[in-house]
């Protein structure tokens, strides 16, 4: 509104206004905030799931190397995670997310279990252990702290 110098005369400015009102800007900010509140947790879970899948892939490679070791030595006796894989953490390069342990069977020289335990100071901290054994049995359940390998266990968390 423009007030003209003539006393009491009020004239409305006719024409196009440029810019946004404060209300319009606040509505956009609120919408962005709501979308971010929904999207960020989903994205975080996606990243955790992706890193877990990468660890599972590494474990399969270690299992393949274990079989190569057995073919060359006719036993798993004497095998360590460092001699077979070259590292006790997953991934080998970058930030370590899982401690990898190799547990040969104390009774049978041809049986073993690989266990990837999330490192507590990482994004994978409460994700649960990942297990794989010589029979190809797999186990992962969110938040699990011990392996429960069986013919029906899997890496899907079900």
KAURPE-V677237 format. One record per run of one state. SS is the DSSP state (@ for helix, = for strand, . for the rest). FROM is the first residue (numbers start at 0). TO is the last residue. Records with the same first field share a line. If there is no record, write none. Layout:
# KAURPE-V677237
SS = FROM-TO ; FROM-TO
This chain:
# KAURPE-V677237
. = 0-0 ; 3-8 ; 11-20 ; 73-79 ; 84-87 ; 90-96 ; 104-110 ; 118-128 ; 133-136 ; 140-157
= = 1-2 ; 9-10 ; 88-89 ; 97-103 ; 111-117 ; 129-132 ; 137-139
@ = 21-72 ; 80-83
